[in-house]
Amino acid sequence: MKYTLVVLLLALMALTSAFARDAEGQCRPGEYYDSCGLPCEETCLDPIPEDCSYECAQGCYCEEGTIREHIGGDCIPSTSC
């Protein structure tokens, strides 16, 4: 029983890390993967989001010096807004 539980736990850990690696490879050019970033990003329309929780959110984020053109949009230089 304990052996089965250990094997299942190890399999779950391996599967979880495989999904994290897959997500990291999905980022577009100009983005990087972060396993614990802020859930709301700066955009041209909302450069300083005020109602943002400080919970971890994994995903692709704009590289330094860039900002999202709009929610879910491409990362562009912050001076291009």
Contacts in CASP RR format, 6 or more apart in sequence:
PFRMAT RR
TARGET T0000
AUTHOR 0000-0000-0000
METHOD contacts of the structure
MODEL  1
MKYTLVVLLLALMALTSAFARDAEGQCRPGEYYDSCGLPCEETCLDPIPE
DCSYECAQGCYCEEGTIREHIGGDCIPSTSC
20 35 0 8 1.000
20 58 0 8 1.000
23 33 0 8 1.000
23 58 0 8 1.000
23 59 0 8 1.000
23 60 0 8 1.000
24 33 0 8 1.000
25 33 0 8 1.000
26 33 0 8 1.000
26 60 0 8 1.000
27 33 0 8 1.000
27 59 0 8 1.000
27 60 0 8 1.000
28 60 0 8 1.000
28 74 0 8 1.000
28 75 0 8 1.000
30 62 0 8 1.000
30 63 0 8 1.000
30 66 0 8 1.000
30 75 0 8 1.000
31 60 0 8 1.000
31 61 0 8 1.000
31 62 0 8 1.000
31 63 0 8 1.000
31 75 0 8 1.000
32 60 0 8 1.000
32 61 0 8 1.000
32 63 0 8 1.000
33 58 0 8 1.000
33 59 0 8 1.000
33 60 0 8 1.000
33 61 0 8 1.000
34 58 0 8 1.000
34 59 0 8 1.000
34 60 0 8 1.000
34 61 0 8 1.000
35 56 0 8 1.000
35 58 0 8 1.000
35 59 0 8 1.000
36 56 0 8 1.000
36 57 0 8 1.000
36 58 0 8 1.000
37 56 0 8 1.000
37 57 0 8 1.000
37 58 0 8 1.000
37 59 0 8 1.000
37 61 0 8 1.000
38 52 0 8 1.000
38 54 0 8 1.000
38 57 0 8 1.000
39 52 0 8 1.000
39 53 0 8 1.000
39 55 0 8 1.000
39 57 0 8 1.000
40 49 0 8 1.000
40 51 0 8 1.000
40 52 0 8 1.000
40 53 0 8 1.000
41 49 0 8 1.000
41 61 0 8 1.000
41 62 0 8 1.000
41 67 0 8 1.000
41 68 0 8 1.000
41 71 0 8 1.000
42 48 0 8 1.000
42 49 0 8 1.000
42 62 0 8 1.000
42 67 0 8 1.000
42 68 0 8 1.000
42 78 0 8 1.000
43 49 0 8 1.000
43 67 0 8 1.000
43 68 0 8 1.000
43 69 0 8 1.000
43 70 0 8 1.000
43 71 0 8 1.000
44 67 0 8 1.000
44 68 0 8 1.000
44 69 0 8 1.000
44 70 0 8 1.000
44 76 0 8 1.000
44 81 0 8 1.000
45 70 0 8 1.000
47 67 0 8 1.000
47 78 0 8 1.000
47 81 0 8 1.000
62 68 0 8 1.000
62 75 0 8 1.000
63 75 0 8 1.000
65 77 0 8 1.000
65 78 0 8 1.000
66 75 0 8 1.000
66 76 0 8 1.000
66 77 0 8 1.000
66 78 0 8 1.000
67 75 0 8 1.000
67 76 0 8 1.000
67 77 0 8 1.000
67 78 0 8 1.000
67 81 0 8 1.000
68 74 0 8 1.000
68 75 0 8 1.000
68 76 0 8 1.000
69 75 0 8 1.000
69 76 0 8 1.000
69 81 0 8 1.000
END
